[in-house]
Amino acid sequence: MSLKERVMTKPKTITLEQVSSPIGRSGDQRRTLVGLGLNRIGRRSNIADTPAARGMIAKVAHLIRVVES
């Protein structure tokens, strides 16, 4: 894939929905939710599908749900 093709392609995204409260969880899990753009139950966020984002999702997988697009 050439540089032009990589620049012109749309990056893949993941839609997340928060399904549980961070009350009683550690501070780093709360900060991870904020980093993912979530802060309330039912809120949805679209993020780029990167290895860093996948790691964040894994850290708070018990608090969020991946929504099919």
N, CA, C and O atoms as CSV, one atom per row, in Angstrom:
chain,resi,resn,atom,element,x,y,z
A,1,MET,N,N,0.847,-1.169,0.000
A,1,MET,CA,C,0.000,0.000,0.000
A,1,MET,C,C,0.896,1.237,0.000
A,1,MET,O,O,1.799,1.354,0.829
A,2,SER,N,N,0.651,2.140,-0.914
A,2,SER,CA,C,1.471,3.339,-1.014
A,2,SER,C,C,1.057,4.355,0.054
A,2,SER,O,O,0.006,4.234,0.682
A,3,LEU,N,N,1.909,5.348,0.234
A,3,LEU,CA,C,1.629,6.400,1.205
A,3,LEU,C,C,0.331,7.126,0.870
A,3,LEU,O,O,-0.449,7.445,1.768
A,4,LYS,N,N,0.095,7.387,-0.397
A,4,LYS,CA,C,-1.126,8.084,-0.808
A,4,LYS,C,C,-2.368,7.272,-0.449
A,4,LYS,O,O,-3.365,7.832,0.008
A,5,GLU,N,N,-2.314,5.965,-0.650
A,5,GLU,CA,C,-3.445,5.108,-0.312
A,5,GLU,C,C,-3.698,5.092,1.192
A,5,GLU,O,O,-4.849,5.088,1.627
A,6,ARG,N,N,-2.627,5.084,1.991
A,6,ARG,CA,C,-2.790,5.094,3.444
A,6,ARG,C,C,-3.374,6.405,3.934
A,6,ARG,O,O,-4.170,6.416,4.873
A,7,VAL,N,N,-2.994,7.501,3.319
A,7,VAL,CA,C,-3.500,8.806,3.723
A,7,VAL,C,C,-4.957,8.971,3.302
A,7,VAL,O,O,-5.743,9.576,4.032
A,8,MET,N,N,-5.321,8.452,2.159
A,8,MET,CA,C,-6.660,8.636,1.630
A,8,MET,C,C,-7.696,7.692,2.238
A,8,MET,O,O,-8.894,7.962,2.153
A,9,THR,N,N,-7.258,6.591,2.848
A,9,THR,CA,C,-8.222,5.658,3.415
A,9,THR,C,C,-8.741,6.170,4.747
A,9,THR,O,O,-8.013,6.801,5.513
A,10,LYS,N,N,-9.993,5.892,5.007
A,10,LYS,CA,C,-10.631,6.315,6.246
A,10,LYS,C,C,-10.217,5.356,7.363
A,10,LYS,O,O,-10.310,4.142,7.181
A,11,PRO,N,N,-9.766,5.862,8.508
A,11,PRO,CA,C,-9.362,4.966,9.585
A,11,PRO,C,C,-10.576,4.229,10.161
A,11,PRO,O,O,-11.677,4.776,10.219
A,12,LYS,N,N,-10.361,2.998,10.580
A,12,LYS,CA,C,-11.435,2.226,11.187
A,12,LYS,C,C,-11.749,2.789,12.561
A,12,LYS,O,O,-10.861,3.261,13.271
A,13,THR,N,N,-13.016,2.735,12.926
A,13,THR,CA,C,-13.420,3.227,14.239
A,13,THR,C,C,-14.188,2.148,14.995
A,13,THR,O,O,-14.716,1.202,14.410
A,14,ILE,N,N,-14.232,2.319,16.298
A,14,ILE,CA,C,-14.963,1.425,17.189
A,14,ILE,C,C,-15.959,2.293,17.951
A,14,ILE,O,O,-15.610,3.379,18.413
A,15,THR,N,N,-17.195,1.821,18.083
A,15,THR,CA,C,-18.193,2.520,18.878
A,15,THR,C,C,-18.314,1.804,20.216
A,15,THR,O,O,-18.526,0.593,20.272
A,16,LEU,N,N,-18.176,2.576,21.293
A,16,LEU,CA,C,-18.241,2.038,22.643
A,16,LEU,C,C,-19.431,2.638,23.375
A,16,LEU,O,O,-19.820,3.777,23.117
A,17,GLU,N,N,-20.006,1.868,24.285
A,17,GLU,CA,C,-21.078,2.354,25.135
A,17,GLU,C,C,-20.760,1.970,26.574
A,17,GLU,O,O,-20.405,0.825,26.854
A,18,GLN,N,N,-20.887,2.927,27.479
A,18,GLN,CA,C,-20.640,2.638,28.884
A,18,GLN,C,C,-21.883,1.984,29.463
A,18,GLN,O,O,-22.987,2.508,29.318
A,19,VAL,N,N,-21.711,0.838,30.119
A,19,VAL,CA,C,-22.845,0.094,30.659
A,19,VAL,C,C,-22.807,-0.034,32.179
A,19,VAL,O,O,-23.765,-0.525,32.776
A,20,SER,N,N,-21.729,0.394,32.807
A,20,SER,CA,C,-21.613,0.276,34.247
A,20,SER,C,C,-20.911,1.505,34.812
A,20,SER,O,O,-20.167,2.190,34.111
A,21,SER,N,N,-21.157,1.769,36.074
A,21,SER,CA,C,-20.600,2.937,36.741
A,21,SER,C,C,-19.178,2.674,37.243
A,21,SER,O,O,-18.854,1.550,37.627
A,22,PRO,N,N,-18.336,3.698,37.241
A,22,PRO,CA,C,-16.987,3.533,37.780
A,22,PRO,C,C,-16.918,3.732,39.297
A,22,PRO,O,O,-15.830,3.716,39.871
A,23,ILE,N,N,-18.068,3.919,39.948
A,23,ILE,CA,C,-18.077,4.089,41.404
A,23,ILE,C,C,-17.500,2.832,42.045
A,23,ILE,O,O,-17.906,1.716,41.721
A,24,GLY,N,N,-16.564,3.021,42.944
A,24,GLY,CA,C,-15.922,1.903,43.622
A,24,GLY,C,C,-14.766,1.294,42.854
A,24,GLY,O,O,-14.142,0.342,43.323
A,25,ARG,N,N,-14.474,1.828,41.684
A,25,ARG,CA,C,-13.355,1.330,40.871
A,25,ARG,C,C,-12.127,2.191,41.144
A,25,ARG,O,O,-12.226,3.261,41.743
A,26,SER,N,N,-10.991,1.718,40.705
A,26,SER,CA,C,-9.753,2.462,40.925
A,26,SER,C,C,-9.711,3.721,40.062
A,26,SER,O,O,-10.411,3.815,39.054
A,27,GLY,N,N,-8.903,4.665,40.458
A,27,GLY,CA,C,-8.790,5.935,39.744
A,27,GLY,C,C,-8.300,5.781,38.318
A,27,GLY,O,O,-8.703,6.536,37.434
A,28,ASP,N,N,-7.426,4.802,38.090
A,28,ASP,CA,C,-6.923,4.630,36.725
A,28,ASP,C,C,-8.018,4.127,35.790
A,28,ASP,O,O,-7.995,4.442,34.600
A,29,GLN,N,N,-8.978,3.352,36.300
A,29,GLN,CA,C,-10.089,2.921,35.454
A,29,GLN,C,C,-11.010,4.091,35.134
A,29,GLN,O,O,-11.530,4.176,34.022
A,30,ARG,N,N,-11.221,4.988,36.085
A,30,ARG,CA,C,-12.025,6.194,35.835
A,30,ARG,C,C,-11.361,7.059,34.766
A,30,ARG,O,O,-12.022,7.538,33.845
A,31,ARG,N,N,-10.043,7.255,34.897
A,31,ARG,CA,C,-9.319,8.075,33.925
A,31,ARG,C,C,-9.313,7.423,32.550
A,31,ARG,O,O,-9.329,8.126,31.540
A,32,THR,N,N,-9.290,6.098,32.491
A,32,THR,CA,C,-9.342,5.394,31.214
A,32,THR,C,C,-10.685,5.631,30.533
A,32,THR,O,O,-10.733,5.849,29.323
A,33,LEU,N,N,-11.776,5.592,31.297
A,33,LEU,CA,C,-13.097,5.878,30.722
A,33,LEU,C,C,-13.150,7.290,30.152
A,33,LEU,O,O,-13.683,7.500,29.062
A,34,VAL,N,N,-12.609,8.247,30.872
A,34,VAL,CA,C,-12.590,9.630,30.383
A,34,VAL,C,C,-11.743,9.726,29.123
A,34,VAL,O,O,-12.096,10.445,28.188
A,35,GLY,N,N,-10.628,9.006,29.095
A,35,GLY,CA,C,-9.777,8.985,27.909
A,35,GLY,C,C,-10.476,8.395,26.696
A,35,GLY,O,O,-10.162,8.749,25.559
A,36,LEU,N,N,-11.421,7.498,26.933
A,36,LEU,CA,C,-12.199,6.910,25.848
A,36,LEU,C,C,-13.408,7.778,25.482
A,36,LEU,O,O,-14.152,7.453,24.556
A,37,GLY,N,N,-13.598,8.872,26.207
A,37,GLY,CA,C,-14.716,9.767,25.909
A,37,GLY,C,C,-16.014,9.355,26.573
A,37,GLY,O,O,-17.092,9.748,26.126
A,38,LEU,N,N,-15.927,8.573,27.629
A,38,LEU,CA,C,-17.116,8.105,28.342
A,38,LEU,C,C,-17.103,8.642,29.769
A,38,LEU,O,O,-16.047,8.717,30.397
A,39,ASN,N,N,-18.274,9.014,30.280
A,39,ASN,CA,C,-18.351,9.452,31.673
A,39,ASN,C,C,-19.724,9.236,32.290
A,39,ASN,O,O,-19.934,9.596,33.449
A,40,ARG,N,N,-20.661,8.660,31.551
A,40,ARG,CA,C,-21.980,8.356,32.087
A,40,ARG,C,C,-22.487,7.051,31.482
A,40,ARG,O,O,-22.141,6.696,30.356
A,41,ILE,N,N,-23.301,6.355,32.242
A,41,ILE,CA,C,-23.896,5.123,31.740
A,41,ILE,C,C,-24.792,5.471,30.552
A,41,ILE,O,O,-25.592,6.405,30.618
A,42,GLY,N,N,-24.652,4.719,29.476
A,42,GLY,CA,C,-25.450,4.947,28.271
A,42,GLY,C,C,-24.794,5.847,27.245
A,42,GLY,O,O,-25.260,5.935,26.109
A,43,ARG,N,N,-23.729,6.511,27.625
A,43,ARG,CA,C,-23.042,7.403,26.695
A,43,ARG,C,C,-22.263,6.573,25.687
A,43,ARG,O,O,-21.680,5.545,26.033
A,44,ARG,N,N,-22.257,7.028,24.432
A,44,ARG,CA,C,-21.522,6.339,23.360
A,44,ARG,C,C,-20.386,7.214,22.865
A,44,ARG,O,O,-20.446,8.443,22.926
A,45,SER,N,N,-19.351,6.550,22.375
A,45,SER,CA,C,-18.173,7.247,21.874
A,45,SER,C,C,-17.597,6.482,20.694
A,45,SER,O,O,-17.539,5.252,20.716
A,46,ASN,N,N,-17.172,7.206,19.663
A,46,ASN,CA,C,-16.482,6.611,18.519
A,46,ASN,C,C,-15.005,6.931,18.654
A,46,ASN,O,O,-14.624,8.094,18.786
A,47,ILE,N,N,-14.168,5.892,18.622
A,47,ILE,CA,C,-12.726,6.090,18.733
A,47,ILE,C,C,-12.036,5.345,17.604
A,47,ILE,O,O,-12.587,4.398,17.043
A,48,ALA,N,N,-10.833,5.777,17.279
A,48,ALA,CA,C,-10.039,5.114,16.241
A,48,ALA,C,C,-9.587,3.741,16.741
A,48,ALA,O,O,-9.269,3.571,17.918
A,49,ASP,N,N,-9.563,2.780,15.843
A,49,ASP,CA,C,-9.153,1.426,16.176
A,49,ASP,C,C,-7.628,1.336,16.112
A,49,ASP,O,O,-7.053,1.030,15.068
A,50,THR,N,N,-6.987,1.609,17.253
A,50,THR,CA,C,-5.534,1.558,17.359
A,50,THR,C,C,-5.146,0.579,18.463
A,50,THR,O,O,-5.981,0.235,19.299
A,51,PRO,N,N,-3.906,0.129,18.480
A,51,PRO,CA,C,-3.473,-0.759,19.565
A,51,PRO,C,C,-3.612,-0.107,20.950
A,51,PRO,O,O,-3.941,-0.790,21.920
A,52,ALA,N,N,-3.368,1.188,21.047
A,52,ALA,CA,C,-3.510,1.882,22.333
A,52,ALA,C,C,-4.963,1.873,22.792
A,52,ALA,O,O,-5.246,1.644,23.968
A,53,ALA,N,N,-5.873,2.119,21.874
A,53,ALA,CA,C,-7.297,2.113,22.210
A,53,ALA,C,C,-7.745,0.710,22.612
A,53,ALA,O,O,-8.543,0.558,23.536
A,54,ARG,N,N,-7.241,-0.307,21.931
A,54,ARG,CA,C,-7.588,-1.694,22.278
A,54,ARG,C,C,-7.119,-2.027,23.697
A,54,ARG,O,O,-7.813,-2.736,24.426
A,55,GLY,N,N,-5.953,-1.523,24.088
A,55,GLY,CA,C,-5.466,-1.738,25.447
A,55,GLY,C,C,-6.343,-1.058,26.477
A,55,GLY,O,O,-6.600,-1.618,27.543
A,56,MET,N,N,-6.805,0.142,26.171
A,56,MET,CA,C,-7.699,0.862,27.072
A,56,MET,C,C,-9.029,0.114,27.197
A,56,MET,O,O,-9.589,0.012,28.289
A,57,ILE,N,N,-9.526,-0.402,26.084
A,57,ILE,CA,C,-10.782,-1.152,26.096
A,57,ILE,C,C,-10.635,-2.402,26.966
A,57,ILE,O,O,-11.535,-2.738,27.735
A,58,ALA,N,N,-9.515,-3.075,26.840
A,58,ALA,CA,C,-9.275,-4.284,27.634
A,58,ALA,C,C,-9.233,-3.975,29.126
A,58,ALA,O,O,-9.656,-4.794,29.943
A,59,LYS,N,N,-8.733,-2.810,29.482
A,59,LYS,CA,C,-8.600,-2.428,30.883
A,59,LYS,C,C,-9.952,-2.197,31.549
A,59,LYS,O,O,-10.117,-2.470,32.738
A,60,VAL,N,N,-10.922,-1.693,30.781
A,60,VAL,CA,C,-12.244,-1.391,31.349
A,60,VAL,C,C,-13.344,-2.190,30.649
A,60,VAL,O,O,-14.479,-1.725,30.545
A,61,ALA,N,N,-13.014,-3.377,30.174
A,61,ALA,CA,C,-13.975,-4.193,29.419
A,61,ALA,C,C,-15.213,-4.533,30.239
A,61,ALA,O,O,-16.284,-4.747,29.671
A,62,HIS,N,N,-15.091,-4.587,31.550
A,62,HIS,CA,C,-16.225,-4.911,32.413
A,62,HIS,C,C,-17.174,-3.723,32.593
A,62,HIS,O,O,-18.264,-3.887,33.141
A,63,LEU,N,N,-16.776,-2.529,32.140
A,63,LEU,CA,C,-17.599,-1.332,32.282
A,63,LEU,C,C,-18.199,-0.859,30.978
A,63,LEU,O,O,-19.084,-0.004,30.981
A,64,ILE,N,N,-17.731,-1.401,29.850
A,64,ILE,CA,C,-18.180,-0.911,28.541
A,64,ILE,C,C,-18.642,-2.060,27.665
A,64,ILE,O,O,-18.454,-3.235,27.983
A,65,ARG,N,N,-19.249,-1.684,26.557
A,65,ARG,CA,C,-19.708,-2.657,25.561
A,65,ARG,C,C,-19.346,-2.098,24.200
A,65,ARG,O,O,-19.515,-0.905,23.950
A,66,VAL,N,N,-18.846,-2.959,23.311
A,66,VAL,CA,C,-18.550,-2.565,21.939
A,66,VAL,C,C,-19.837,-2.706,21.149
A,66,VAL,O,O,-20.439,-3.779,21.114
A,67,VAL,N,N,-20.264,-1.606,20.506
A,67,VAL,CA,C,-21.530,-1.566,19.759
A,67,VAL,C,C,-21.244,-1.867,18.306
A,67,VAL,O,O,-20.308,-1.312,17.731
A,68,GLU,N,N,-22.030,-2.733,17.706
A,68,GLU,CA,C,-21.889,-3.028,16.291
A,68,GLU,C,C,-22.331,-1.823,15.474
A,68,GLU,O,O,-23.380,-1.236,15.740
A,69,SER,N,N,-21.550,-1.466,14.503
A,69,SER,CA,C,-21.881,-0.300,13.674
A,69,SER,C,C,-22.696,-0.690,12.469
A,69,SER,O,O,-23.060,0.169,11.666
